[in-house]
Amino acid sequence: MTQRAEIEPGGSEPGSGGGGGPGGAAIDAGAELDPVHPVRPPAPRFKPGGLTTAEVAERVARGAVNDVPVRSSRSTADIVRANVFTRFNAIIGVLWVIMLIVAPLQDSLFGYVIIANTGIGIIQEMRAKKTLDGLAVIGEAKPSVRRDGRTAEISTSEIVLDDVIELGPGDKVVVDGTVGEAEGLEIDESLLTGEADPVLKKPGDPVMSGSFVVAGGGAFTATKVGREAYAAQLAEEATRFTLVHSELRTGISTILKYVTWMMIPTSIGLIISQLVVKDDNLKDAIARTVGGIVPMIPEGLVLLTSVAFAIGVIRLGRKQCLVQELPAIEGLARVDVVCLDKTGTLTEGGMDVTELRPLGGADPSYVRKVLGALGESDPRPNASLQAIVDAYPDSAEWRCTESLPFSSARKYSGASFSEGDGENSTWLLGAPDVLLPAGDPALDEINGLNEQGLRVLLLARAARELDDPDVGAGAKPTALIVLEQRLRPDAADTLRYFEDQKVHAKVISGDNAVSVGAVAGKLGLPGAENTVDARKMPAEQAGMAEVLDENAVFGRVTPQQKRDMVAALQSRGHTVAMTGDGVNDVLALKDADIGVSMGSGSEATRAVAQIVLLNNSFSTLPSVVAEGRRVIGNITRVATLFLTKTVYSVLLAILVVCFQVEYPFLPRHLTLLSTLTIGIPAFFLALAPNKERAKPHFVKRVMRYAIPGGVIAAVATFVTYLVARHHYTGPDALPAETSAATLTLFLTSMWVLVIIARPYTWWRVALVGAMGAAFLIVLVVPWLQTFFELKLVGTQLPWTAVGIAAAAAALIEVTFRWVNHRFPA
């Protein structure tokens, strides 16, 4: 039954690498060989009992350990580096040092704010890292390794060279090695080679890390571990070629690139202008130049984006949701089609045998013996076979001579037995509509059961040998096994949530289409009554996409078809999420925009998915969608605030250069304005609840508000400044002019905040009110007036400033409403 490589009684020698080299020993006469597939000499050394404790200790001592770290998140050094060493931090750092030298402490406040922001970003990302790392340990697959003649599960990082590692369906090959035992072992290497067809492995064949088992089982000897393994030599991880696309991060990077290019000429012009205008006061010229440059930088935008993602990870982590790639939170929020695998997603993993129906006068007691023997023949039964094992414990003295593991592609499994009376028989267990010819009378009975949401398996006696590719042809139907699947209690509510959010759910399963439709109908899925048998679907992408758009339930889908269906939906412009837990879902999970795996799923599915539901709860998905929408909606809001400031800062600098006047603000003024109208409000708004649907074109949506808002604010402020220059005279005129311009800019910016804060809740109104009150306190408290060099002189100009600000606010309101009407989101 089991193919095994040559066995060297003493095991592999220390440092032999599992016998990957030439010159293998002779074949052990005691090795059990498969008569159909004999071992091909020369075979590598193989120690079936595994290494001894002493041999493991010796390899650990010399560093022959699988020491490649599991990358669940960025390292601490990467987090600190990403938050500290940024382009804008470098610019602000230089300006801060200059201001510390030439100006009072008040004009250097922006530097301390940046230090605080950077610290907050590092702390939040470290918290997210801690959460991710903790969840990764919970969700980490633990391969079964033989040591001292016993099998135990150990961490991947504890594997050493020459370890004997067992494999079963769904297991991922974690290190490179050479097969020592094989029992119908089929390995999918598509994630490494692109070849979709599983490869049948025999003793002596190599296996590569990053591949996974789709059928059968066996064991292999680790020949390369750590950074020498194939997967470690690929970019980051062999199972992941690309990271999740983040429109937010890409959009912000695009904005920052343009901001940088705008800053360079504007800053040069401002520097020259202020040096010319303030030819008698170099320090004041430098201070006002820096005051013009600093607000051009939307430094807090990157920080708040990182913090929003990090807090999203922490929130989802509390719900046992492992986000393996941070932008996946955003990605799932943009999904408009979610493809669901029935088994393990809509239904729980377990099943129960509810009825056994013998066919053709078969003896029920004999059928139970066959089922018990079939259950005993598979060391790693799937959910269907496990239900049969539980219902019919093996009681027959039969010896399994050969087995055919279940495969999603062929839809059945099988085994050959030598029965107690010396008779040999071969049995198949699988999908009735695959094993039975079209038109068979039993199919009508089976369809009736499927329509009740029951799952039906056919037990058939094969007329051919198991190694015959057409072993299912001519098989004699013997019995029907009726299984009842356990529906997830939260599945109906989750499907209803997706329907309410205009996310189309497609149930894609390898099971019978009628049965799948019945299950989906019980859960209230719209369109569940219209089921499609995937074997009758068009092969070309356009035709397949049309069928997918028109229907919701698909049965008898092969693993390759699942992958093709994802591609067909994407060809229609859909953003597709795929959920699954079995090896048959891996290819589709990899190609989907967002792959979601259950924590109890196979190691292969967890490896390729961006999101792993460690609690196996389908109902966690709405939380992920809601978290993504919160991040996207709130970052769009605060980005408008930051970029409005950038626009009005650049335009003010240009106007100052053109009119050859002193820049109206010192750094302290704009630090105060930025803190009250952007910094503090943005922090609260970025973390607030937000259920708005995610919308595309982030950059366009932000800039269509930021540009008109910034232009109006800049023009209104500069008009106030020019009026004040004509109104006030004398050596102390500039502080009064600055105070009037500051009042106009604050009120105008506050109205942008008022618009962004909609729809109003009590805390949003309180937030806006608190910012207004804080500015008022600065204007009336004497020592704050002195500290910020703000004092309104007289009554005429301050009220003029308020009037200009009111007109600007009204114009911003009208403009924003026109933009909403002209370019609806």
TORFITOR-770608 format. One record per residue (C-alpha): residue in three letters; x, y, z. Coordinates in steps of 0.2 Angstrom, whole numbers, padded with zeros to 4 digits, always signed. Layout:
ALAXYZ
...
//
This chain:
MET+0000+0000+0000
THR+0014+0012+0005
GLN+0028+0017-0006
ARG+0044+0019+0004
ALA+0062+0023+0000
GLU+0076+0012+0005
ILE+0078+0012+0023
GLU+0095+0012+0031
PRO+0094+0003+0048
GLY+0105+0016+0057
GLY+0096+0030+0049
SER+0104+0045+0040
GLU+0121+0050+0046
PRO+0122+0067+0055
GLY+0125+0080+0042
SER+0120+0069+0028
GLY+0106+0080+0023
GLY+0094+0066+0022
GLY+0103+0057+0009
GLY+0101+0069-0005
GLY+0119+0065-0012
PRO+0125+0051-0023
GLY+0129+0033-0017
GLY+0113+0027-0008
ALA+0113+0011+0002
ALA+0105-0005-0004
ILE+0086-0007-0003
ASP+0081-0014+0014
ALA+0072-0031+0012
GLY+0060-0026+0026
ALA+0053-0011+0017
GLU+0035-0012+0012
LEU+0034-0009-0007
ASP+0020-0005-0018
PRO+0018-0019-0031
VAL+0011-0007-0043
HIS+0024+0007-0042
PRO+0040-0001-0036
VAL+0054+0010-0029
ARG+0066+0017-0042
PRO+0084+0014-0037
PRO+0094+0023-0032
ALA+0083+0030-0018
PRO+0089+0042-0004
ARG+0092+0037+0013
PHE+0076+0037+0024
LYS+0074+0034+0042
PRO+0055+0030+0045
GLY+0057+0033+0064
GLY+0064+0050+0062
LEU+0079+0058+0071
THR+0084+0054+0089
THR+0084+0068+0102
ALA+0103+0068+0102
GLU+0104+0070+0083
VAL+0092+0084+0084
ALA+0102+0093+0097
GLU+0118+0091+0087
ARG+0110+0099+0072
VAL+0103+0113+0082
ALA+0120+0116+0089
ARG+0128+0118+0072
GLY+0114+0129+0066
ALA+0105+0117+0054
VAL+0088+0124+0059
ASN+0074+0131+0049
ASP+0077+0148+0056
VAL+0068+0158+0043
PRO+0056+0170+0053
VAL+0038+0170+0050
ARG+0034+0187+0043
SER+0017+0192+0050
SER+0022+0210+0051
ARG+0036+0223+0049
SER+0050+0221+0061
THR+0052+0234+0075
ALA+0067+0242+0065
ASP+0057+0243+0050
ILE+0042+0252+0059
VAL+0054+0264+0067
ARG+0063+0268+0051
ALA+0047+0270+0041
ASN+0040+0283+0054
VAL+0056+0292+0057
PHE+0066+0293+0041
THR+0053+0301+0029
ARG+0056+0314+0016
PHE+0045+0327+0025
ASN+0052+0323+0042
ALA+0069+0327+0034
ILE+0063+0344+0028
ILE+0054+0348+0044
GLY+0069+0343+0054
VAL+0081+0354+0045
LEU+0068+0369+0046
TRP+0066+0365+0065
VAL+0085+0366+0068
ILE+0086+0383+0059
MET+0071+0390+0069
LEU+0079+0384+0086
ILE+0094+0394+0081
VAL+0086+0410+0074
ALA+0069+0412+0083
PRO+0060+0410+0100
LEU+0053+0393+0106
GLN+0036+0397+0100
ASP+0041+0397+0082
SER+0049+0380+0084
LEU+0033+0371+0091
PHE+0030+0362+0074
GLY+0046+0352+0077
TYR+0039+0345+0094
VAL+0022+0341+0086
ILE+0031+0331+0073
ILE+0041+0321+0086
ALA+0024+0318+0095
ASN+0016+0312+0079
THR+0030+0301+0075
GLY+0030+0293+0092
ILE+0011+0290+0091
GLY+0014+0282+0074
ILE+0027+0270+0081
ILE+0018+0266+0096
GLN+0002+0261+0087
GLU+0011+0251+0074
MET+0020+0242+0087
ARG+0004+0238+0096
ALA-0003+0232+0079
LYS+0013+0221+0077
LYS+0011+0213+0094
THR-0007+0209+0089
LEU-0002+0202+0072
ASP+0012+0192+0079
GLY+0002+0185+0093
LEU-0012+0180+0081
ALA+0001+0173+0069
VAL+0007+0161+0082
ILE-0011+0155+0085
GLY-0014+0152+0067
GLU+0003+0145+0063
ALA+0003+0128+0055
LYS+0013+0115+0065
PRO+0019+0101+0054
SER+0019+0083+0060
VAL+0037+0077+0063
ARG+0044+0060+0067
ARG+0057+0059+0081
ASP+0062+0045+0092
GLY+0049+0034+0083
ARG+0035+0045+0088
THR+0025+0058+0078
ALA+0023+0076+0086
GLU+0017+0093+0080
ILE+0031+0106+0081
SER+0033+0124+0076
THR+0040+0126+0058
SER+0055+0135+0065
GLU+0060+0120+0076
ILE+0062+0109+0060
VAL+0081+0103+0058
LEU+0090+0096+0044
ASP+0086+0077+0041
ASP+0069+0078+0050
VAL+0056+0066+0044
ILE+0040+0076+0040
GLU+0023+0068+0037
LEU+0011+0075+0024
GLY-0007+0074+0022
PRO-0021+0082+0011
GLY-0020+0101+0013
ASP-0003+0101+0021
LYS+0010+0114+0015
VAL+0028+0108+0011
VAL+0037+0119+0023
VAL+0055+0115+0018
ASP+0064+0106+0003
GLY+0066+0088+0004
THR+0065+0070-0004
VAL+0050+0059-0003
GLY+0053+0043+0008
GLU+0035+0037+0009
ALA+0021+0040-0003
GLU+0003+0034-0004
GLY-0005+0041-0019
LEU+0004+0057-0014
GLU-0001+0071-0026
ILE+0007+0088-0024
ASP+0002+0105-0032
GLU+0017+0115-0037
SER+0006+0129-0046
LEU+0011+0142-0034
LEU+0029+0139-0038
THR+0029+0134-0056
GLY+0013+0140-0063
GLU+0008+0122-0068
ALA-0009+0119-0063
ASP-0009+0100-0063
PRO-0005+0091-0047
VAL+0011+0080-0048
LEU+0011+0062-0042
LYS+0026+0060-0031
LYS+0035+0043-0028
PRO+0049+0039-0016
GLY+0065+0048-0021
ASP+0056+0062-0029
PRO+0060+0080-0023
VAL+0047+0091-0015
MET+0049+0110-0014
SER+0044+0121+0000
GLY+0029+0132-0005
SER+0020+0118-0013
PHE+0005+0108-0005
VAL-0003+0091-0005
VAL-0020+0089-0014
ALA-0022+0071-0012
GLY-0014+0056-0003
GLY-0001+0056+0010
GLY+0017+0051+0014
ALA+0033+0058+0022
PHE+0049+0066+0017
THR+0066+0070+0023
ALA+0071+0088+0025
THR+0086+0091+0014
LYS+0086+0110+0014
VAL+0081+0121+0029
GLY+0081+0139+0033
ARG+0087+0151+0020
GLU+0093+0137+0009
ALA+0075+0131+0006
TYR+0067+0135-0011
ALA+0053+0146-0004
ALA+0065+0156+0006
GLN+0075+0160-0009
LEU+0060+0167-0018
ALA+0055+0185-0015
GLU+0049+0186+0003
GLU+0037+0170+0001
ALA+0035+0158-0013
THR+0016+0158-0011
ARG+0014+0176-0013
PHE+0019+0185-0028
THR+0010+0202-0026
LEU+0004+0212-0011
VAL-0013+0218-0009
HIS-0016+0234-0019
SER-0020+0249-0008
GLU-0028+0264-0017
LEU-0026+0274-0001
ARG-0007+0272+0000
THR-0005+0273-0018
GLY-0015+0289-0019
ILE-0006+0297-0004
SER+0010+0293-0012
THR+0005+0301-0028
ILE-0001+0317-0019
LEU+0015+0318-0009
LYS+0025+0317-0025
TYR+0016+0332-0033
VAL+0016+0341-0016
THR+0035+0339-0016
TRP+0037+0346-0034
MET+0026+0361-0030
MET+0035+0365-0014
ILE+0052+0366-0022
PRO+0050+0381-0034
THR+0037+0390-0022
SER+0049+0388-0007
ILE+0064+0395-0017
GLY+0054+0410-0023
LEU+0048+0413-0005
ILE+0065+0412+0002
ILE+0072+0425-0011
SER+0056+0436-0008
GLN+0058+0437+0010
LEU+0076+0440+0010
VAL+0073+0455-0002
VAL+0058+0462+0008
LYS+0066+0460+0025
ASP+0084+0466+0020
ASP+0086+0474+0038
ASN+0081+0459+0048
LEU+0088+0442+0043
LYS+0081+0432+0057
ASP+0063+0438+0055
ALA+0065+0435+0036
ILE+0070+0417+0040
ALA+0056+0414+0052
ARG+0043+0420+0040
THR+0050+0410+0026
VAL+0050+0394+0037
GLY+0032+0399+0042
GLY+0027+0398+0024
ILE+0036+0382+0020
VAL+0031+0371+0035
PRO+0012+0371+0032
MET+0014+0366+0014
ILE+0019+0349+0020
PRO+0004+0337+0024
GLU+0015+0328+0037
GLY+0001+0321+0048
LEU-0008+0313+0033
VAL+0004+0298+0032
LEU+0004+0296+0051
LEU-0015+0295+0052
THR-0016+0283+0038
SER-0004+0271+0047
VAL-0012+0274+0063
ALA-0029+0270+0056
PHE-0023+0254+0048
ALA-0014+0249+0064
ILE-0029+0252+0075
GLY-0040+0242+0062
VAL-0028+0228+0064
ILE-0029+0229+0083
ARG-0048+0230+0083
LEU-0050+0215+0071
GLY-0037+0205+0081
ARG-0048+0206+0096
LYS-0061+0197+0085
GLN-0048+0183+0081
CYS-0046+0190+0063
LEU-0028+0189+0057
VAL-0024+0202+0044
GLN-0009+0196+0035
GLU-0007+0211+0024
LEU-0013+0228+0031
PRO-0021+0235+0015
ALA-0032+0219+0015
ILE-0043+0228+0027
GLU-0046+0242+0014
GLY-0047+0229+0000
LEU-0061+0219+0007
ALA-0071+0236+0010
ARG-0070+0239-0009
VAL-0076+0221-0014
ASP-0092+0220-0023
VAL-0093+0201-0026
VAL-0089+0188-0013
CYS-0087+0170-0018
LEU-0091+0158-0005
ASP-0086+0140-0003
LYS-0101+0131+0004
THR-0092+0118+0015
GLY-0083+0126+0029
THR-0090+0143+0025
LEU-0109+0142+0025
THR-0109+0125+0033
GLU-0099+0119+0048
GLY-0085+0107+0045
GLY-0094+0092+0052
MET-0107+0081+0045
ASP-0119+0067+0051
VAL-0124+0051+0042
THR-0143+0052+0042
GLU-0148+0037+0031
LEU-0140+0022+0022
ARG-0149+0016+0006
PRO-0143+0000-0001
LEU-0146-0002-0020
GLY-0149-0017-0031
GLY-0153-0029-0016
ALA-0136-0026-0008
ASP-0134-0033+0010
PRO-0135-0018+0022
SER-0123-0027+0034
TYR-0110-0030+0021
VAL-0112-0012+0015
ARG-0108-0006+0032
LYS-0092-0017+0033
VAL-0087-0009+0016
LEU-0089+0008+0023
GLY-0080+0004+0039
ALA-0065-0003+0029
LEU-0065+0013+0017
GLY-0065+0024+0033
GLU-0050+0014+0040
SER-0040+0015+0024
ASP-0038+0034+0024
PRO-0027+0040+0039
ARG-0033+0058+0035
PRO-0052+0057+0031
ASN-0061+0073+0025
ALA-0077+0079+0033
SER-0088+0067+0023
LEU-0078+0051+0026
GLN-0076+0056+0044
ALA-0095+0056+0046
ILE-0094+0038+0039
VAL-0080+0033+0050
ASP-0090+0039+0065
ALA-0106+0030+0059
TYR-0098+0014+0054
PRO-0082+0009+0064
ASP-0071-0003+0055
SER-0077-0021+0060
ALA-0071-0031+0045
GLU-0055-0041+0045
TRP-0050-0034+0028
ARG-0033-0029+0022
CYS-0031-0013+0011
THR-0020-0017-0003
GLU-0021+0000-0012
SER-0030+0016-0010
LEU-0034+0031-0020
PRO-0036+0047-0010
PHE-0050+0059-0013
SER-0047+0073-0026
SER-0057+0088-0029
ALA-0054+0086-0048
ARG-0061+0068-0049
LYS-0074+0069-0035
TYR-0071+0052-0028
SER-0059+0041-0018
GLY-0057+0022-0018
ALA-0048+0007-0010
SER-0044-0011-0015
PHE-0046-0024-0001
SER-0042-0042+0002
GLU-0057-0048+0011
GLY-0057-0061+0025
ASP-0062-0075+0014
GLY-0048-0072+0002
GLU-0059-0062-0011
ASN-0052-0046-0018
SER-0063-0031-0021
THR-0061-0013-0026
TRP-0073+0001-0020
LEU-0076+0019-0025
LEU-0085+0032-0014
GLY-0089+0049-0021
ALA-0101+0060-0031
PRO-0116+0050-0038
ASP-0118+0061-0054
VAL-0100+0058-0058
LEU-0099+0039-0055
LEU-0116+0036-0062
PRO-0120+0037-0081
ALA-0132+0050-0087
GLY-0150+0044-0086
ASP-0147+0031-0072
PRO-0164+0029-0062
ALA-0155+0032-0046
LEU-0151+0050-0051
ASP-0169+0055-0049
GLU-0169+0048-0031
ILE-0153+0058-0028
ASN-0160+0074-0035
GLY-0174+0073-0023
LEU-0163+0072-0008
ASN-0152+0086-0015
GLU-0167+0097-0016
GLN-0169+0095+0003
GLY-0151+0101+0006
LEU-0144+0084+0009
ARG-0128+0078+0003
VAL-0127+0061-0005
LEU-0112+0050-0009
LEU-0112+0034-0019
LEU-0104+0018-0014
ALA-0100+0008-0030
ARG-0090-0008-0034
ALA-0077-0005-0047
ALA-0074-0016-0062
ARG-0057-0010-0065
GLU-0040-0008-0055
LEU-0037+0008-0045
ASP-0022+0013-0056
ASP-0034+0013-0071
PRO-0037+0032-0076
ASP-0055+0026-0080
VAL-0058+0016-0064
GLY-0075+0024-0062
ALA-0082+0018-0079
GLY-0094+0003-0077
ALA-0094+0004-0058
LYS-0109-0005-0050
PRO-0119+0006-0038
THR-0121-0003-0021
ALA-0128+0010-0009
LEU-0132+0029-0006
ILE-0125+0037+0010
VAL-0136+0052+0014
LEU-0127+0066+0024
GLU-0134+0081+0033
GLN-0123+0096+0034
ARG-0123+0108+0049
LEU-0127+0125+0044
ARG-0117+0139+0052
PRO-0130+0149+0064
ASP-0122+0165+0058
ALA-0122+0162+0040
ALA-0139+0169+0036
ASP-0136+0186+0045
THR-0120+0188+0036
LEU-0127+0185+0019
ARG-0141+0197+0023
TYR-0128+0210+0028
PHE-0119+0208+0011
GLU-0136+0210+0002
ASP-0139+0226+0011
GLN-0122+0232+0007
LYS-0125+0228-0012
VAL-0111+0215-0011
HIS-0116+0200-0023
ALA-0113+0183-0015
LYS-0109+0169-0026
VAL-0109+0151-0019
ILE-0096+0141-0028
SER-0094+0123-0023
GLY-0088+0106-0028
ASP-0104+0098-0022
ASN-0120+0094-0032
ALA-0128+0110-0038
VAL-0145+0106-0032
SER-0139+0102-0015
VAL-0129+0118-0014
GLY-0144+0128-0020
ALA-0155+0120-0006
VAL-0142+0125+0007
ALA-0141+0143+0000
GLY-0160+0144+0000
LYS-0161+0139+0018
LEU-0150+0153+0022
GLY-0160+0166+0012
LEU-0147+0169-0002
PRO-0156+0179-0016
GLY-0156+0168-0032
ALA-0153+0152-0024
GLU-0167+0143-0033
ASN-0157+0146-0050
THR-0142+0134-0049
VAL-0129+0130-0062
ASP-0119+0114-0065
ALA-0102+0121-0068
ARG-0098+0106-0080
LYS-0111+0114-0092
MET-0103+0132-0091
PRO-0095+0140-0106
ALA-0076+0138-0106
GLU-0072+0155-0113
GLN-0070+0169-0101
ALA-0084+0181-0108
GLY-0097+0167-0108
MET-0092+0162-0091
ALA-0093+0180-0084
GLU-0111+0182-0091
VAL-0117+0166-0083
LEU-0109+0172-0066
ASP-0117+0189-0067
GLU-0134+0181-0070
ASN-0133+0167-0056
ALA-0128+0165-0038
VAL-0126+0146-0035
PHE-0114+0135-0044
GLY-0110+0116-0041
ARG-0098+0103-0047
VAL-0085+0117-0049
THR-0067+0110-0051
PRO-0052+0119-0043
GLN-0047+0126-0060
GLN-0064+0132-0063
LYS-0064+0141-0047
ARG-0049+0150-0053
ASP-0056+0154-0070
MET-0072+0160-0062
VAL-0063+0173-0051
ALA-0054+0179-0067
ALA-0070+0180-0077
LEU-0078+0191-0063
GLN-0063+0202-0063
SER-0064+0204-0082
ARG-0081+0212-0079
GLY-0073+0225-0067
HIS-0078+0217-0051
THR-0067+0217-0035
VAL-0068+0199-0030
ALA-0066+0191-0012
MET-0064+0172-0011
THR-0067+0162+0005
GLY-0062+0144+0007
ASP-0054+0132+0019
GLY-0049+0117+0008
VAL-0035+0114-0004
ASN-0047+0115-0019
ASP-0049+0133-0015
VAL-0030+0138-0015
LEU-0029+0143-0033
ALA-0045+0154-0032
LEU-0039+0162-0016
LYS-0022+0167-0023
ASP-0030+0175-0039
ALA-0044+0184-0030
ASP-0042+0202-0025
ILE-0044+0197-0007
GLY-0042+0179-0001
VAL-0051+0174+0016
SER-0047+0158+0024
MET-0054+0149+0039
GLY-0042+0146+0053
SER-0047+0128+0053
GLY-0043+0126+0035
SER-0029+0118+0027
GLU-0011+0125+0029
ALA-0011+0129+0011
THR-0026+0140+0011
ARG-0020+0150+0026
ALA-0003+0153+0018
VAL-0011+0161+0002
ALA-0025+0171+0011
GLN-0023+0189+0016
ILE-0036+0187+0030
VAL-0038+0172+0041
LEU-0053+0170+0052
LEU-0045+0161+0067
ASN-0062+0158+0075
ASN-0069+0150+0059
SER-0083+0162+0060
PHE-0090+0168+0044
SER-0099+0182+0054
THR-0082+0190+0056
LEU-0082+0196+0038
PRO-0094+0211+0041
SER-0083+0217+0054
VAL-0068+0217+0042
VAL-0079+0226+0029
ALA-0085+0239+0041
GLU-0067+0242+0047
GLY-0061+0244+0030
ARG-0075+0256+0026
ARG-0071+0266+0042
VAL-0052+0267+0037
ILE-0056+0273+0019
GLY-0070+0285+0023
ASN-0061+0293+0037
ILE-0044+0295+0028
THR-0054+0303+0014
ARG-0061+0315+0026
VAL-0045+0320+0035
ALA-0035+0320+0018
THR-0046+0334+0013
LEU-0042+0344+0028
PHE-0023+0341+0026
LEU-0023+0345+0007
THR-0034+0361+0009
LYS-0020+0367+0021
THR-0006+0362+0008
VAL-0016+0371-0006
TYR-0019+0388+0003
SER-0001+0388+0010
VAL+0007+0386-0008
LEU-0005+0399-0015
LEU-0002+0411-0001
ALA+0017+0409-0004
ILE+0014+0413-0022
LEU+0004+0428-0019
VAL+0017+0435-0007
VAL+0031+0432-0020
CYS+0020+0441-0033
PHE+0015+0456-0022
GLN+0033+0457-0014
VAL+0026+0459+0003
GLU+0031+0451+0020
TYR+0024+0433+0023
PRO+0010+0437+0035
PHE+0013+0422+0047
LEU+0026+0416+0059
PRO+0028+0397+0061
ARG+0019+0398+0078
HIS+0003+0405+0070
LEU+0002+0391+0058
THR+0006+0378+0071
LEU-0009+0385+0081
LEU-0020+0385+0066
SER-0015+0367+0060
THR-0017+0360+0077
LEU-0035+0367+0080
THR-0042+0365+0062
ILE-0033+0350+0056
GLY-0022+0340+0069
ILE-0033+0337+0084
PRO-0050+0335+0074
ALA-0042+0324+0061
PHE-0036+0312+0074
PHE-0053+0310+0081
LEU-0062+0309+0064
ALA-0049+0296+0057
LEU-0054+0284+0071
ALA-0073+0287+0072
PRO-0086+0275+0066
ASN-0090+0276+0047
LYS-0101+0265+0038
GLU-0100+0274+0021
ARG-0098+0262+0006
ALA-0080+0263-0001
LYS-0078+0273-0016
PRO-0065+0273-0029
HIS-0053+0287-0036
PHE-0047+0293-0019
VAL-0035+0306-0026
LYS-0049+0314-0037
ARG-0062+0314-0023
VAL-0050+0322-0011
MET-0043+0335-0023
ARG-0060+0341-0030
TYR-0063+0348-0012
ALA-0046+0352-0007
ILE-0042+0363-0022
PRO-0057+0375-0022
GLY-0057+0375-0003
GLY-0038+0380-0002
VAL-0039+0393-0016
ILE-0054+0402-0007
ALA-0046+0401+0010
ALA-0029+0408+0003
VAL-0038+0422-0007
ALA-0049+0427+0008
THR-0034+0427+0020
PHE-0023+0437+0008
VAL-0037+0450+0005
THR-0038+0453+0023
TYR-0019+0455+0025
LEU-0019+0468+0011
VAL-0033+0477+0019
ALA-0025+0477+0035
ARG-0008+0483+0028
HIS-0018+0499+0022
HIS-0027+0501+0038
TYR-0013+0499+0051
THR+0003+0510+0051
GLY+0018+0512+0061
PRO+0032+0500+0067
ASP+0020+0488+0076
ALA+0008+0486+0061
LEU+0014+0469+0056
PRO+0008+0460+0072
ALA-0009+0468+0070
GLU-0010+0463+0051
THR-0005+0445+0055
SER-0018+0444+0069
ALA-0032+0450+0057
ALA-0026+0438+0043
THR-0025+0423+0056
LEU-0043+0427+0061
THR-0049+0425+0043
LEU-0039+0410+0040
PHE-0045+0401+0056
LEU-0063+0405+0052
THR-0062+0399+0034
SER-0053+0383+0039
MET-0065+0380+0053
TRP-0079+0380+0040
VAL-0070+0367+0030
LEU-0069+0357+0046
VAL-0088+0360+0049
ILE-0092+0353+0031
ILE-0080+0338+0033
ALA-0087+0333+0050
ARG-0104+0330+0043
PRO-0116+0321+0047
TYR-0116+0329+0064
THR-0117+0319+0080
TRP-0115+0326+0097
TRP-0097+0322+0099
ARG-0093+0330+0081
VAL-0102+0346+0086
ALA-0093+0346+0103
LEU-0076+0343+0094
VAL-0079+0358+0082
GLY-0085+0369+0096
ALA-0070+0364+0107
MET-0058+0370+0093
GLY-0067+0386+0091
ALA-0067+0389+0110
ALA-0048+0385+0111
PHE-0044+0399+0098
LEU-0055+0411+0107
ILE-0046+0408+0123
VAL-0029+0411+0114
LEU-0036+0428+0108
VAL-0042+0434+0126
VAL-0029+0427+0138
PRO-0015+0439+0139
TRP+0000+0427+0141
LEU-0007+0417+0126
GLN-0008+0433+0116
THR+0010+0436+0120
PHE+0016+0418+0117
PHE+0007+0417+0100
GLU+0010+0435+0096
LEU-0009+0437+0092
LYS-0019+0453+0097
LEU-0033+0460+0088
VAL-0031+0479+0087
GLY-0047+0490+0086
THR-0064+0484+0081
GLN-0066+0489+0062
LEU-0052+0477+0055
PRO-0057+0462+0066
TRP-0075+0463+0060
THR-0069+0466+0042
ALA-0059+0450+0044
VAL-0074+0441+0051
GLY-0085+0447+0036
ILE-0072+0441+0023
ALA-0071+0425+0032
ALA-0090+0423+0032
ALA-0091+0427+0013
ALA-0077+0414+0010
ALA-0086+0401+0020
ALA-0102+0404+0011
LEU-0092+0402-0006
ILE-0084+0386+0000
GLU-0101+0379+0005
VAL-0109+0383-0012
THR-0093+0376-0021
PHE-0093+0360-0011
ARG-0112+0357-0014
TRP-0109+0361-0033
VAL-0095+0348-0033
ASN-0106+0335-0025
HIS-0120+0339-0038
ARG-0109+0340-0053
PHE-0098+0325-0049
PRO-0108+0314-0038
ALA-0098+0300-0029
//
